[in-house]
């Protein structure tokens, strides 16, 4: 009798499209492992990501607004979950491999910094080797998780995580779906958060965005998802009309939200905090946690300090900065 994994692998050959990535034909892992009897390699990767420390830390990392006061603003965790749902919807409609799509989506931002893109820009300026959160996400699953052993994910998941943004595109259709879904998620939920915060009004969105995509964030998501499903064939794409509207939408957000001096007024402090932490640990790498001291010995102190800071949550970075640089009050007890 075939084991459940083998049954699933055979089912994939039957129900998935010709362009889908098949678990049974994965390029494999960097370190060979015996396959699971129940889960395919991509299902196994999803579990490894969800159970990782870096995944749990996403709930306390900034998505767009630094430490917003309110329960309904997105965090890096909720962004990740929204990307996953959008990507799975598209993948299922196109008969692609949902398990691979989910693994890439859930892992795509594991290397993101505290304080969102402000933290990323800060580490780009500080770390001599340069910093990209997509490359750091791959480094997180390859090198930093599990006390330095890494998660040993399959090639297809690693490729999708590495190129969910950047110069190159993922080699699988599932990876391309996640790349599209990441943008669909953030332009829409960042707009929703900006409206909630009083930075924008829905009526201020460009006319072509409201006319082509819709007048509410859920309608806009549905429009783009439906368009990708209808427009994609051998490759993943949007129609020219929707792609143009999305480009205008994103440019509008950069102008009105991402570079908004009011919404981003606190971000100028981020580089000061991260630079102070970077200099402190670089001066004495022995103060790093054991996992990162091992990185320092193998790859240099700069690399280890960058890894440690990139993995911090917003709250932890502020707390450590306060302990190191803010005088404590006198305690008479």
Backbone bond lengths (Angstrom), bond angles and torsions (degrees), N, CA, C in turn:
res aa  C-N    CA-C-N  psi(-1)  N-CA   C-N-CA  omega(-1)  CA-C   N-CA-C  phi
1 X - - - 1.464 - - 1.533 109.94 -
2 X 1.341 118.25 134.68 1.459 119.80 178.52 1.523 111.13 -69.11
3 X 1.328 116.58 146.05 1.459 120.47 176.63 1.523 108.38 -76.95
4 X 1.367 118.47 161.22 1.468 120.81 -177.10 1.523 113.93 -53.53
5 X 1.343 117.97 -39.16 1.466 119.36 179.22 1.521 110.78 -60.96
6 X 1.304 117.35 -45.30 1.458 120.29 -179.26 1.525 111.43 -64.27
7 X 1.332 116.37 -37.12 1.465 119.54 176.74 1.524 110.54 -62.52
8 X 1.320 115.99 -42.21 1.459 119.71 179.01 1.525 110.40 -65.32
9 X 1.305 117.16 -42.48 1.472 120.17 179.75 1.525 111.23 -61.57
10 X 1.308 116.74 -39.32 1.457 119.64 177.66 1.521 111.26 -69.87
11 X 1.328 117.05 -36.94 1.457 120.44 177.06 1.525 111.17 -62.97
12 X 1.326 116.33 -38.09 1.468 119.50 178.23 1.525 111.09 -59.44
13 X 1.314 117.12 -38.82 1.474 120.47 179.85 1.534 110.74 -63.25
14 X 1.315 115.46 -28.16 1.468 120.36 -176.93 1.520 112.93 -85.63
15 X 1.344 116.71 -43.51 1.464 119.79 -169.62 1.521 114.66 -98.65
16 X 1.336 118.69 -19.50 1.466 119.83 -176.29 1.526 110.99 -87.29
17 X 1.327 114.86 157.65 1.462 120.47 -179.62 1.524 110.71 -72.26
18 X 1.319 115.67 167.28 1.466 120.13 -177.29 1.525 112.56 -65.87
19 X 1.325 116.99 -22.62 1.463 119.58 -179.68 1.511 114.35 -91.66
20 X 1.324 117.68 -4.14 1.459 121.03 -177.07 1.521 111.19 -72.38
21 X 1.325 115.27 152.00 1.463 121.01 174.77 1.521 108.68 -82.40
22 X 1.310 116.85 126.63 1.459 121.89 179.75 1.525 109.84 -95.45
23 X 1.317 116.34 133.64 1.461 120.33 179.98 1.526 111.42 -59.53
24 X 1.330 117.08 -37.82 1.462 120.78 -178.46 1.520 112.39 -67.57
25 X 1.346 116.78 -17.78 1.462 120.43 -178.71 1.527 112.00 -111.73
26 X 1.318 116.57 21.10 1.461 120.68 177.21 1.528 110.61 -58.18
27 X 1.321 115.17 148.79 1.465 119.72 175.64 1.527 111.93 -72.78
28 X 1.321 116.01 -5.62 1.458 119.15 171.98 1.513 114.55 92.91
29 X 1.310 115.00 -171.78 1.460 123.86 -177.24 1.525 110.18 -109.05
30 X 1.311 116.04 159.01 1.463 118.96 177.70 1.525 110.88 -63.71
31 X 1.318 116.71 -36.32 1.468 121.46 175.49 1.522 107.79 -114.36
32 X 1.294 117.03 122.77 1.457 120.95 -175.26 1.523 110.86 -65.27
33 X 1.330 116.05 139.47 1.457 122.64 176.54 1.522 109.20 -133.72
34 X 1.307 115.41 154.20 1.451 119.64 172.15 1.525 109.09 -69.32
35 X 1.321 118.96 135.18 1.468 120.34 -179.02 1.519 111.75 -66.16
36 X 1.334 114.87 153.48 1.460 121.49 175.91 1.530 108.98 -75.52
37 X 1.315 117.53 144.73 1.458 120.10 178.90 1.528 112.32 -71.83
38 X 1.332 116.95 -27.18 1.456 120.77 -173.22 1.524 112.57 -102.16
39 X 1.332 117.00 -45.31 1.460 121.71 -171.66 1.520 112.15 -100.47
40 X 1.322 116.12 145.07 1.462 119.84 169.85 1.523 108.48 -71.67
41 X 1.312 116.83 170.37 1.465 120.32 -178.86 1.528 111.51 -61.30
42 X 1.345 117.51 -35.91 1.458 120.37 -178.75 1.527 111.47 -74.54
43 X 1.322 117.25 -36.16 1.464 119.80 174.33 1.528 110.57 -63.53
44 X 1.299 115.60 -40.06 1.461 120.82 179.34 1.527 110.43 -63.86
45 X 1.330 116.80 -39.57 1.467 120.99 178.86 1.526 110.88 -64.55
46 X 1.320 116.99 -41.11 1.465 120.49 177.48 1.518 110.57 -58.16
47 X 1.319 117.18 -45.20 1.464 120.72 179.27 1.520 111.35 -62.58
48 X 1.311 116.92 -42.07 1.470 119.87 -179.81 1.531 110.97 -62.02
49 X 1.307 116.58 -39.91 1.462 120.49 179.90 1.522 110.94 -67.41
50 X 1.328 116.88 -48.06 1.464 120.73 -176.76 1.532 111.35 -63.50
51 X 1.311 117.69 -32.15 1.463 121.08 -178.89 1.528 112.87 -89.33
52 X 1.327 117.91 4.94 1.466 120.85 -177.23 1.528 111.67 -83.12
53 X 1.327 116.14 155.79 1.463 121.38 176.99 1.527 110.97 -65.25
54 X 1.320 116.90 -39.90 1.463 119.88 -176.97 1.522 111.14 -64.75
55 X 1.340 117.50 -32.16 1.465 119.73 176.54 1.523 110.23 -66.84
56 X 1.326 117.37 -43.74 1.461 120.22 -179.47 1.523 112.19 -63.48
57 X 1.327 116.61 -32.21 1.466 119.22 -178.96 1.530 112.79 -70.24
58 X 1.323 117.97 -16.78 1.465 119.92 -178.54 1.528 112.17 -61.39
59 X 1.327 117.35 -24.92 1.468 119.30 -177.11 1.517 111.95 -68.10
60 X 1.332 117.89 -17.09 1.458 121.32 179.74 1.532 111.68 -117.20
61 X 1.322 115.73 28.74 1.469 120.04 175.70 1.528 109.49 -117.34
62 X 1.322 115.69 141.29 1.458 121.97 -177.35 1.519 111.96 -63.28
63 X 1.327 115.90 138.29 1.458 121.25 166.54 1.529 109.56 -91.99
64 X 1.334 117.88 -65.82 1.467 120.55 179.07 1.523 112.04 -125.40
65 X 1.329 117.67 -51.30 1.460 121.94 -175.65 1.525 109.64 -96.77
66 X 1.347 116.38 132.50 1.451 120.86 179.54 1.526 110.43 -72.76
67 X 1.327 116.72 123.05 1.472 123.60 174.10 1.521 112.68 42.50
68 X 1.324 118.56 55.47 1.470 119.38 -179.66 1.526 111.19 -68.03
69 X 1.337 116.21 144.25 1.464 120.67 178.35 1.529 108.06 -89.26
70 X 1.283 116.38 102.79 1.453 121.87 -177.87 1.515 109.53 157.04
71 X 1.320 116.45 149.92 1.459 121.44 -174.35 1.518 113.91 -85.80
72 X 1.331 118.44 -9.69 1.454 119.63 -167.85 1.518 114.32 -111.31
73 X 1.319 117.52 6.30 1.460 120.03 175.42 1.521 110.27 -80.25
74 X 1.323 115.81 148.65 1.469 119.93 -178.27 1.519 111.23 -72.09
75 X 1.323 114.53 149.34 1.455 123.35 168.00 1.526 107.02 -115.41
76 X 1.306 116.35 177.37 1.469 118.83 177.44 1.533 110.60 -63.81
77 X 1.316 117.31 -28.69 1.461 120.72 177.09 1.526 111.24 -68.12
78 X 1.334 117.10 -50.75 1.455 118.23 -178.35 1.518 111.24 -66.65
79 X 1.329 117.46 -33.47 1.469 119.72 172.92 1.520 110.24 -57.70
80 X 1.325 116.49 -47.13 1.458 121.43 -179.11 1.524 111.44 -59.50
81 X 1.322 116.96 -42.41 1.459 120.33 179.68 1.524 111.52 -66.86
82 X 1.331 117.33 -37.34 1.461 119.90 178.09 1.527 110.86 -67.32
83 X 1.331 116.73 -40.39 1.463 119.97 175.64 1.523 110.28 -59.27
84 X 1.334 116.35 -44.13 1.455 120.97 -178.38 1.524 111.75 -60.61
85 X 1.328 116.56 -44.11 1.465 119.11 -178.59 1.526 111.62 -67.21
86 X 1.313 116.96 -43.32 1.475 119.72 178.52 1.522 109.92 -61.81
87 X 1.333 116.05 -45.93 1.462 120.40 -177.35 1.523 111.55 -64.49
88 X 1.313 117.33 -39.75 1.469 119.43 179.73 1.529 111.11 -67.67
89 X 1.316 117.01 -37.72 1.466 119.60 177.57 1.524 110.92 -60.55
90 X 1.333 116.35 -45.83 1.470 120.26 179.30 1.516 110.29 -65.08
91 X 1.313 117.03 -44.87 1.468 120.74 -177.64 1.519 111.88 -62.55
92 X 1.324 116.09 -42.48 1.469 118.66 179.84 1.527 110.35 -63.71
93 X 1.341 117.40 -43.39 1.462 120.63 -179.26 1.524 111.79 -63.46
94 X 1.344 116.81 -32.95 1.468 121.13 -178.96 1.534 112.01 -92.85
95 X 1.315 117.07 3.60 1.476 123.24 -179.07 1.524 111.53 58.59
96 X 1.340 114.70 43.46 1.462 120.74 173.07 1.529 109.02 -96.15
97 X 1.318 116.34 -179.50 1.458 120.84 -175.44 1.528 110.09 -84.36
98 X 1.330 116.24 102.59 1.463 120.96 -177.81 1.529 112.56 -62.99
99 X 1.323 117.00 -34.48 1.463 119.60 -179.00 1.532 110.80 -64.92
100 X 1.315 116.67 -42.75 1.466 119.99 176.93 1.520 110.01 -65.51
101 X 1.318 117.08 -44.76 1.466 121.20 179.31 1.520 110.77 -57.25
102 X 1.339 116.22 -45.73 1.464 120.03 -178.39 1.524 111.68 -63.97
103 X 1.304 117.67 -42.62 1.461 120.54 -179.62 1.524 111.17 -61.41
104 X 1.326 116.99 -45.11 1.468 120.44 179.21 1.520 110.46 -63.10
105 X 1.337 116.20 -46.40 1.462 120.45 -177.40 1.529 111.27 -61.44
106 X 1.330 117.34 -44.89 1.457 120.28 -177.70 1.527 112.01 -70.40
107 X 1.318 117.60 -23.55 1.461 120.40 -178.55 1.510 115.09 -99.76
108 X 1.339 118.07 -4.28 1.467 118.66 -167.10 1.527 114.03 -66.79
109 X 1.333 118.69 -27.76 1.466 120.75 -177.01 1.527 113.49 -113.93
110 X 1.314 118.35 20.81 1.466 120.14 -177.59 1.525 112.36 -62.05
111 X 1.319 117.71 -24.39 1.459 120.67 -178.94 1.509 113.97 -95.83
112 X 1.342 117.14 8.43 1.461 118.75 -178.17 1.517 110.87 -68.14
113 X 1.314 114.42 149.54 1.462 123.18 -174.07 1.529 112.01 -81.08
114 X 1.327 116.91 166.84 1.468 118.35 165.04 1.525 108.94 -65.05
115 X 1.298 116.81 153.01 1.469 124.13 177.75 1.522 113.30 66.74
116 X 1.330 117.11 26.10 1.456 121.44 173.18 1.519 114.03 59.96
117 X 1.336 115.87 -140.67 1.462 119.86 -176.52 1.524 112.17 -71.14
118 X 1.337 117.25 -20.60 1.460 119.15 173.52 1.524 110.06 -64.40
119 X 1.326 116.46 -40.39 1.458 120.08 176.07 1.513 112.25 -67.20
120 X 1.332 116.20 -37.10 1.461 119.90 177.57 1.524 110.62 -62.94
121 X 1.324 116.89 -45.75 1.467 120.01 178.46 1.529 111.00 -62.42
122 X 1.336 116.29 -37.35 1.458 119.73 179.38 1.521 111.15 -62.99
123 X 1.343 117.19 -46.16 1.468 119.55 179.67 1.525 111.87 -69.25
124 X 1.320 117.38 -30.52 1.464 119.93 173.65 1.521 110.68 -59.97
125 X 1.323 116.14 -38.56 1.466 121.01 -179.43 1.522 112.36 -77.49
126 X 1.326 117.43 -29.55 1.463 121.49 -172.87 1.523 112.73 -90.88
127 X 1.317 116.72 -48.06 1.468 120.75 -172.00 1.528 110.62 -78.30
128 X 1.332 118.64 124.66 1.472 121.35 -176.00 1.526 113.96 -59.75
129 X 1.329 117.49 -28.48 1.461 120.36 -178.42 1.509 114.32 -82.01
130 X 1.341 117.66 -1.85 1.457 120.65 -175.39 1.516 110.77 78.11
131 X 1.309 116.09 159.56 1.466 119.45 -174.92 1.517 110.43 -142.89
132 X 1.334 116.41 131.24 1.457 123.53 171.66 1.517 107.29 -133.89
133 X 1.332 117.06 132.13 1.462 118.04 -173.87 1.522 111.65 -67.84
134 X 1.348 118.27 -28.57 1.463 119.15 179.17 1.532 110.89 -68.67
135 X 1.333 116.57 -41.25 1.466 119.82 175.95 1.527 110.61 -65.82
136 X 1.335 116.56 -36.89 1.463 119.99 178.72 1.517 111.27 -68.70
137 X 1.338 117.26 -32.37 1.463 119.52 176.36 1.520 110.70 -62.79
138 X 1.331 116.03 -42.45 1.465 119.24 177.08 1.520 110.64 -65.56
139 X 1.320 116.82 -41.48 1.459 120.22 178.82 1.532 110.55 -62.63
140 X 1.325 116.25 -36.21 1.462 120.05 179.68 1.515 111.26 -61.43
141 X 1.332 117.32 -46.50 1.467 119.45 -178.19 1.523 111.84 -76.98
142 X 1.328 117.68 -27.05 1.467 121.00 -178.19 1.527 112.90 -84.24
143 X 1.342 116.71 -39.92 1.457 120.09 -165.98 1.526 114.62 -120.89
144 X 1.338 117.94 -33.71 1.460 119.36 -167.24 1.516 114.59 -98.57
145 X 1.320 117.88 -31.85 1.466 119.76 -177.86 1.535 111.22 -69.06
146 X 1.314 114.46 159.67 1.471 123.14 177.89 1.529 111.72 55.54
147 X 1.350 114.32 50.24 1.468 120.97 176.65 1.525 112.67 55.38
148 X 1.317 115.35 36.49 1.462 120.11 175.34 1.514 114.69 96.35
149 X 1.326 118.30 -5.62 1.466 120.75 179.75 1.522 111.81 -81.67
150 X 1.337 117.77 -23.61 1.455 121.27 -176.39 1.521 111.92 77.06
151 X 1.325 115.59 168.05 1.465 120.92 -177.85 1.523 112.73 -90.47
152 X 1.323 117.65 -10.44 1.465 121.86 178.27 1.535 111.06 52.68
153 X 1.323 115.99 54.52 1.462 121.11 -177.81 1.523 110.81 -77.66
154 X 1.316 115.10 164.87 1.465 120.72 178.64 1.524 110.43 -71.07
155 X 1.332 114.68 157.38 1.470 120.97 -175.27 1.518 111.38 -58.13
156 X 1.312 118.46 -41.81 1.461 121.88 -175.26 1.525 111.93 -64.88
157 X 1.334 116.87 -38.60 1.460 120.57 177.70 1.518 109.87 -68.40
158 X 1.313 116.72 -44.39 1.460 120.81 -179.75 1.529 111.21 -62.39
159 X 1.308 117.34 -41.76 1.462 121.07 178.66 1.530 111.27 -63.01
160 X 1.338 116.83 -41.72 1.460 120.27 179.12 1.515 112.75 -66.54
161 X 1.335 117.32 -39.17 1.459 120.94 177.33 1.522 110.37 -64.18
162 X 1.326 116.45 -46.10 1.476 120.56 -176.20 1.520 112.27 -61.95
163 X 1.328 116.70 -38.35 1.462 119.08 -172.50 1.518 112.78 -114.38
164 X 1.340 117.72 30.26 1.469 118.31 172.97 1.526 110.99 -68.95
165 X 1.317 116.41 -13.84 1.451 124.05 170.79 1.519 106.52 -153.03
166 X 1.332 117.03 164.76 1.458 119.66 179.82 1.504 112.82 113.49
167 X 1.317 114.98 -171.09 1.469 121.58 -172.06 1.519 112.89 -68.43
168 X 1.303 117.54 -40.52 1.460 121.09 -177.56 1.526 110.91 -94.96
169 X 1.321 114.75 163.30 1.466 121.04 175.01 1.521 109.09 -108.61
170 X 1.322 117.55 151.28 1.468 119.82 176.30 1.528 111.11 -58.39
171 X 1.318 115.82 154.56 1.465 120.60 -178.58 1.522 113.06 -86.24
172 X 1.321 118.07 -15.27 1.461 119.92 178.07 1.530 109.80 -101.65
173 X 1.322 116.02 153.38 1.455 119.78 175.22 1.529 110.71 -63.53
174 X 1.324 116.73 -34.60 1.461 120.53 178.64 1.531 110.88 -63.15
175 X 1.325 116.36 -40.70 1.460 119.44 176.82 1.516 112.02 -64.24
176 X 1.318 116.59 -37.30 1.464 120.24 177.48 1.520 111.18 -66.80
177 X 1.318 117.03 -38.04 1.468 120.81 176.66 1.529 109.91 -59.45
178 X 1.327 117.78 -43.81 1.465 120.64 179.46 1.521 110.12 -64.23
179 X 1.308 117.47 -39.60 1.471 119.86 179.53 1.528 110.75 -61.34
180 X 1.313 117.90 -44.76 1.463 121.15 175.40 1.530 110.79 -63.75
181 X 1.331 116.34 -42.87 1.463 120.90 -175.55 1.526 111.83 -66.22
182 X 1.305 117.71 -33.75 1.457 121.94 177.23 1.527 109.68 -58.87
183 X 1.320 116.74 -46.48 1.468 120.30 -179.62 1.526 110.83 -70.02
184 X 1.329 117.16 -42.18 1.465 119.72 177.81 1.520 109.67 -56.41
185 X 1.326 116.77 -44.35 1.465 120.86 -177.44 1.518 111.08 -65.51
186 X 1.335 117.95 -52.11 1.461 117.19 -169.76 1.521 113.45 -73.03
187 X 1.340 119.47 -36.04 1.465 117.48 179.76 1.523 110.96 -66.90
188 X 1.319 116.91 -31.03 1.458 119.69 -179.40 1.526 112.72 -83.45
189 X 1.324 118.28 -46.82 1.468 116.78 -178.81 1.515 111.93 -74.97
190 X 1.333 118.51 -27.65 1.467 118.97 174.70 1.528 110.61 -67.71
191 X 1.328 116.59 -35.44 1.465 119.82 174.50 1.521 110.15 -64.57
192 X 1.325 117.09 -44.57 1.462 121.08 179.16 1.523 110.57 -59.87
193 X 1.326 117.18 -43.62 1.465 120.53 178.32 1.528 111.67 -67.05
194 X 1.333 116.86 -37.97 1.463 120.33 178.97 1.530 111.06 -64.80
195 X 1.330 116.86 -39.23 1.468 120.76 175.94 1.527 109.79 -65.26
196 X 1.330 117.01 -43.90 1.470 121.26 179.40 1.530 110.62 -61.40
197 X 1.321 117.10 -34.61 1.470 121.60 -177.78 1.525 112.62 -84.45
198 X 1.332 117.63 -4.58 1.459 120.39 179.92 1.512 114.42 81.39
199 X 1.333 116.36 13.29 1.469 120.50 178.64 1.519 110.56 -80.38
200 X 1.325 116.84 -32.43 1.461 123.78 -177.52 1.522 109.91 -133.40
201 X 1.334 115.47 162.09 1.452 122.62 164.19 1.523 107.86 -119.70
202 X 1.308 116.47 144.59 1.471 120.08 179.27 1.522 111.39 -52.20
203 X 1.321 117.17 -37.06 1.465 121.25 -177.36 1.515 112.88 -66.54
204 X 1.332 117.66 -14.79 1.457 121.07 -179.32 1.528 112.81 -85.67
205 X 1.323 118.28 -10.76 1.458 119.82 178.25 1.520 109.68 -61.55
206 X 1.331 117.77 147.22 1.468 120.04 178.72 1.521 111.56 -53.20
207 X 1.335 115.57 143.30 1.466 120.50 -176.27 1.526 111.77 -56.76
208 X 1.339 117.18 -40.99 1.468 119.54 -177.66 1.518 111.33 -66.00
209 X 1.332 117.74 -31.56 1.466 121.06 177.57 1.520 109.82 -66.22
210 X 1.325 117.03 -46.97 1.462 120.53 -179.11 1.532 111.16 -68.54
211 X 1.339 116.80 -36.54 1.466 119.52 -178.01 1.528 112.16 -74.55
212 X 1.329 116.69 -40.95 1.473 120.01 -176.00 1.531 111.46 -84.80
213 X 1.331 116.81 -43.51 1.465 120.23 -172.54 1.521 113.14 -97.03
214 X 1.305 118.52 -34.17 1.452 120.42 -179.95 1.510 112.49 132.06
215 X 1.340 116.35 166.64 1.461 121.75 -174.98 1.521 113.18 -104.20
216 X 1.331 117.97 16.78 1.463 122.29 176.80 1.527 107.40 -151.48
217 X 1.334 116.21 148.82 1.465 117.85 -171.88 1.523 112.86 -61.08
218 X 1.323 118.51 -37.06 1.461 119.31 179.95 1.530 111.26 -68.29
219 X 1.336 117.55 -35.61 1.461 120.26 177.30 1.526 110.26 -67.57
220 X 1.323 116.20 -37.92 1.468 119.13 -179.70 1.532 110.57 -66.29
221 X 1.328 116.97 -41.94 1.461 119.68 176.80 1.520 110.23 -60.02
222 X 1.314 116.85 -46.68 1.462 120.80 -179.13 1.523 111.27 -61.33
223 X 1.327 116.94 -41.32 1.470 120.49 179.84 1.512 111.34 -60.10
224 X 1.341 116.82 -46.66 1.469 119.87 -176.24 1.525 110.68 -70.79
225 X 1.328 117.09 -41.08 1.466 119.89 178.24 1.525 110.48 -60.58
226 X 1.317 117.58 -47.99 1.459 121.36 179.10 1.527 111.01 -61.00
227 X 1.321 116.39 -38.52 1.467 120.43 -179.44 1.520 111.30 -65.44
228 X 1.340 117.11 -42.92 1.464 120.05 179.14 1.521 110.38 -63.91
229 X 1.317 117.23 -42.42 1.467 120.48 179.71 1.526 110.38 -61.27
230 X 1.330 116.91 -42.02 1.461 120.33 -178.81 1.523 112.48 -73.77
231 X 1.334 117.91 -31.62 1.465 121.66 -172.19 1.520 113.56 -90.16
232 X 1.319 117.76 -21.34 1.461 121.27 -173.62 1.526 110.94 -81.48
233 X 1.330 114.00 148.44 1.451 120.93 175.90 1.510 108.51 -143.44
234 X 1.313 116.98 -104.15 1.458 120.53 175.96 1.526 111.24 -72.12
235 X 1.330 116.83 -18.14 1.453 121.32 176.77 1.525 108.07 -133.95
236 X 1.342 116.31 168.53 1.459 121.81 179.88 1.525 107.90 -95.89
237 X 1.317 116.63 127.25 1.465 119.49 -176.99 1.522 111.03 -155.18
238 X 1.337 114.43 164.32 1.456 122.61 169.26 1.524 108.40 -105.18
239 X 1.315 116.12 162.27 1.457 120.16 171.37 1.528 108.67 -70.74
240 X 1.322 119.18 154.08 1.475 121.19 179.87 1.524 112.91 -55.52
241 X 1.327 117.99 -39.25 1.456 120.88 -178.21 1.524 111.58 -64.30
242 X 1.323 116.89 -47.55 1.461 120.83 -178.90 1.530 110.70 -70.76
243 X 1.312 117.43 -38.37 1.467 120.27 178.12 1.521 110.92 -61.20
244 X 1.329 117.30 -42.23 1.464 120.78 178.31 1.528 110.84 -63.63
245 X 1.342 116.49 -43.14 1.459 120.01 179.08 1.530 111.04 -63.40
246 X 1.321 117.85 -39.18 1.460 121.45 178.22 1.520 111.21 -65.79
247 X 1.327 116.77 -38.63 1.471 120.33 178.22 1.524 110.59 -63.98
248 X 1.324 116.59 -45.00 1.467 120.73 177.84 1.526 110.43 -63.31
249 X 1.318 116.65 -40.34 1.462 122.78 178.28 1.529 110.43 -58.62
250 X 1.315 116.49 -49.60 1.465 120.78 -178.26 1.525 111.34 -64.72
251 X 1.323 117.40 -42.19 1.465 120.64 178.36 1.521 111.09 -62.51
252 X 1.334 116.50 -38.64 1.457 121.20 177.09 1.522 110.87 -61.42
253 X 1.341 117.02 -42.74 1.460 120.37 -179.95 1.522 111.71 -65.18
254 X 1.318 117.08 -38.75 1.463 118.85 177.05 1.524 110.68 -61.46
255 X 1.310 116.12 -41.19 1.462 120.19 -178.40 1.524 112.29 -70.54
256 X 1.341 117.18 -43.91 1.455 120.96 -169.93 1.536 114.07 -97.54
257 X 1.327 117.59 -23.34 1.465 119.89 -174.84 1.519 112.02 -120.50
258 X 1.331 117.32 -59.64 1.460 120.29 -172.22 1.531 112.62 -65.23
259 X 1.328 117.35 -26.25 1.468 120.67 176.42 1.522 111.57 -112.53
260 X 1.335 117.12 15.57 1.456 121.67 -178.20 1.534 109.69 -68.05
261 X 1.341 118.78 121.14 1.470 120.34 -176.09 1.524 114.01 -64.33
262 X 1.331 117.47 -25.90 1.461 120.07 178.50 1.529 110.44 -78.56
263 X 1.343 115.65 -50.14 1.466 119.81 -178.35 1.516 111.96 -65.12
264 X 1.326 116.74 -30.09 1.457 120.74 -174.42 1.522 113.01 -107.70
265 X 1.324 117.26 16.77 1.470 121.04 -173.60 1.528 112.57 -60.56
266 X 1.332 117.61 -33.44 1.454 120.47 -177.50 1.530 113.05 -81.64
267 X 1.332 116.64 -13.30 1.467 119.09 -173.83 1.521 112.70 -67.46
268 X 1.339 117.44 -24.08 1.469 118.76 179.57 1.522 111.85 -63.96
269 X 1.340 116.46 -18.34 1.462 120.14 179.03 1.523 112.31 -82.42
270 X 1.339 116.29 -16.53 1.459 120.08 -173.87 1.522 111.53 -63.09
271 X 1.345 117.17 -46.26 1.468 118.42 -178.24 1.519 110.75 -61.93
272 X 1.331 117.55 -36.50 1.464 119.52 178.21 1.512 112.36 -62.12
273 X 1.337 116.41 -42.29 1.463 120.45 179.45 1.522 110.57 -65.61
274 X 1.327 117.08 -49.66 1.468 119.84 -176.24 1.523 111.72 -69.55
275 X 1.321 117.38 -35.11 1.466 119.03 177.55 1.521 111.03 -66.40
276 X 1.326 117.06 -39.57 1.467 120.24 177.92 1.523 110.62 -62.77
277 X 1.335 117.40 -43.16 1.456 120.88 177.38 1.519 111.13 -64.64
278 X 1.325 115.83 -42.44 1.467 120.71 -179.23 1.533 110.31 -60.57
279 X 1.332 117.11 -48.15 1.466 120.97 -178.58 1.521 111.16 -64.54
280 X 1.326 117.01 -37.33 1.459 120.97 -178.37 1.530 110.80 -63.44
281 X 1.323 117.10 -49.59 1.465 119.75 -177.44 1.523 112.45 -75.77
282 X 1.319 116.49 -29.78 1.469 118.89 177.00 1.524 110.85 -66.53
283 X 1.330 116.88 -34.45 1.462 120.75 179.07 1.520 111.73 -66.90
284 X 1.338 117.47 -28.33 1.471 120.74 179.80 1.528 109.27 -148.21
285 X 1.351 117.16 82.28 1.477 120.23 -178.15 1.522 114.24 -61.41
286 X 1.329 117.83 -15.28 1.461 119.62 178.39 1.528 111.91 -65.74
287 X 1.329 116.99 -14.78 1.459 121.39 178.52 1.523 112.44 -82.55
288 X 1.327 117.10 -8.80 1.456 120.91 176.64 1.524 110.30 -70.61
289 X 1.331 117.78 154.48 1.475 119.69 171.45 1.525 110.66 -58.05
290 X 1.318 116.43 157.77 1.461 121.87 -174.43 1.527 113.13 -53.73
291 X 1.347 117.15 -43.25 1.467 119.73 -178.76 1.523 111.35 -56.18
292 X 1.323 115.51 -40.18 1.459 119.93 -175.62 1.523 111.50 -82.87
293 X 1.327 117.77 -24.75 1.460 119.53 172.57 1.520 109.77 -64.45
294 X 1.331 116.87 -36.27 1.465 120.34 176.54 1.524 110.71 -64.77
295 X 1.340 117.15 -38.99 1.465 120.47 176.06 1.525 110.03 -63.26
296 X 1.327 116.67 -41.99 1.467 120.51 179.81 1.524 111.41 -60.16
297 X 1.311 116.44 -41.29 1.467 119.92 179.62 1.520 111.83 -66.77
298 X 1.318 116.07 -36.23 1.472 120.09 -175.88 1.523 112.95 -86.25
299 X 1.343 117.25 -36.30 1.466 119.93 -170.73 1.523 114.45 -126.91
300 X 1.308 117.39 -0.37 1.456 120.32 178.15 1.519 112.34 105.28
301 X 1.333 115.26 152.39 1.460 121.23 -176.22 1.522 112.20 -66.19
302 X 1.338 118.07 -38.27 1.460 120.78 179.52 1.524 110.90 -56.38
303 X 1.330 115.29 -46.21 1.458 120.64 -177.97 1.538 110.77 -63.92
304 X 1.311 116.23 -43.57 1.460 120.48 -177.54 1.522 111.68 -66.41
305 X 1.321 116.98 -42.68 1.466 120.50 -179.92 1.522 110.25 -65.37
306 X 1.325 117.41 -41.64 1.465 121.37 176.55 1.527 110.51 -59.90
307 X 1.316 117.26 -45.64 1.460 121.26 179.00 1.525 111.54 -60.08
308 X 1.323 116.54 -43.66 1.459 120.91 -177.58 1.524 111.04 -64.24
309 X 1.329 116.39 -46.18 1.465 120.22 -178.64 1.521 110.75 -68.26
310 X 1.328 117.47 -40.38 1.463 120.42 179.66 1.526 111.37 -60.64
311 X 1.318 117.54 -31.05 1.452 121.25 -178.53 1.517 114.37 -82.16
312 X 1.326 117.38 -10.08 1.457 120.32 -177.62 1.527 111.57 -69.27
313 X 1.326 116.38 149.48 1.465 120.88 167.99 1.529 108.44 -83.26
314 X 1.326 116.12 166.35 1.467 120.03 176.46 1.525 110.14 -55.57
315 X 1.329 115.80 -49.07 1.456 121.28 -175.31 1.519 111.76 -62.14
316 X 1.334 116.18 -43.18 1.458 119.73 -177.98 1.526 111.11 -67.24
317 X 1.338 117.47 -40.76 1.462 120.56 179.15 1.527 110.63 -61.20
318 X 1.327 116.74 -44.57 1.464 120.51 179.17 1.524 110.62 -65.76
319 X 1.335 116.84 -40.20 1.463 120.74 -179.29 1.530 111.24 -64.06
320 X 1.339 116.68 -46.12 1.465 119.61 -179.89 1.523 110.52 -65.40
321 X 1.329 116.53 -42.61 1.464 120.37 177.36 1.525 110.11 -57.51
322 X 1.337 116.32 -43.96 1.456 119.70 179.90 1.515 112.32 -63.20
323 X 1.322 117.55 -42.21 1.464 121.06 179.12 1.524 111.62 -63.37
324 X 1.323 116.16 -35.97 1.463 120.20 -174.84 1.523 113.07 -83.88
325 X 1.336 117.09 -33.98 1.466 119.42 -167.65 1.530 115.01 -124.58
326 X 1.327 119.47 -10.19 1.462 120.97 178.96 1.525 108.59 -104.42
327 X 1.337 118.61 122.14 1.468 120.18 -179.03 1.527 111.33 -61.53
328 X 1.306 115.55 137.38 1.453 120.93 177.01 1.533 109.68 -83.20
329 X 1.321 116.25 149.31 1.457 119.63 176.63 1.515 111.47 -69.74
330 X 1.341 116.95 154.73 1.447 121.24 -178.83 1.518 110.32 -72.85
331 X 1.319 115.61 130.45 1.448 121.67 -179.51 1.526 108.32 -107.88
332 X 1.333 116.60 116.66 1.478 119.88 -176.33 1.513 113.55 -84.83
333 X 1.335 117.02 -8.19 1.467 118.99 -178.59 1.517 111.47 -76.15
